[in-house]
Every structure is written in C-alpha cells, then in structure tokens.
Amino acid sequence: MRLFLIRHAHALDHEIDAERPISERGQAVTQLVSDHFKKTGQLTPKQVWHSPLQRAFETAADLVSQIGLNSPLVETAGLEPADDPQIVAERMRIYPATHDIAIVGHQPQLSALASLLVTDASRFNLFHFKKNSVMALRRGDDTHAKSGLPRWRVAWHFSPELLPGFGNLVRKS
C-alpha cells in the first residue's frame, strides 16, 4: 500500500481560516503539479482524503480532475493543522493494504503524521511539506515496537520547485 501525503496549494488570506480558497498562484502550481503526475502516472490513489478546510478540498478536487483520476474525494476528520496525527495513523492501520490513498492536508499535521508513520514519534518533525509538495510512503510488513502501528518507508518526496516553469509562476504572482 502507498500513502500520498499532499500539502494544499497556496491560499488567499481570509478572516475565517476554514474558508480560505486557493489563490490564482495556487491554482497555477496545482495545474503544473497535476500535469507532472498525469505524465508520470505516479499518483494513483483509490481515494483522496482531505481536511474540512476549503483550501484542502479545492486542491484535492483540482488534482483529481486535472490528472483524470477516478478517485472519490472524502472529507476526513483528523486532518486539520493542529489535529493529532495518531487519529489518522490508527485509521491507516485498518485501511485495506491493497488500496493506495492520498491525503490532502496542512502543516504541521502532515509533517507530524509522516514522522509518526516512519519513526513512531509524532513530535519529531523530520519532514517539511512545502505547498503542493507530495510525499509517497510505502507500508511495510513490520510494525513499530512501541505503538504497534505499521512501519512506513519513504518512497519519494516531490516538491513543485523541481518542475520546469515553476519559477515563472512564482514571479508572476
């Protein structure tokens, strides 16, 4: 099983944090990222979970649409910025091992979740997720001794800054 952790796109400022939509820059970078994954075929989740916040939903919906995935979007509790990553880690323990999943969420929760799944320590923020970055984790057959959670390994970590054309998008916004 693979788990794709994706940070939402750049969002506009808004009085109410949960209602912040993605910006034009965020839309453009999401399109660039989608084009990359459509070409490579590396992002193939059976479901796409997203936080209840608008910017995560919009990023998830745009990725699914632009890549051409047939993956349902699932608003999922436990994915907000300050949520305990243990909630999602426990849910991943019982998720079918034959289904890949993508999670579109926020910092610092994504970093804490990746750290927990890989090292068994949620407070050790080993990873940093820039906006629109994607990390692929692969679930191993073994478990962490302390928590009993499945042990995950990093397959790859992608940042949109690596793509040709990214600099042009940033300079325009």
Secondary structure, DSSP 8 states (H G I E B T S, - for coil): -EEEEEE---B---SSGGG--B-HHHHHHHHHHHHHHHHH-----SEEEE-SSHHHHHHHHHHHHHHT----EEE-TT-STTS-HHHHHHHHHHS-TT--EEEEE-TTHHHHHHHHHHHS-TT-------TT-EEEEEEEEEE-TTT--EEEEEEEEE-GGGSTTHHHHHHH-
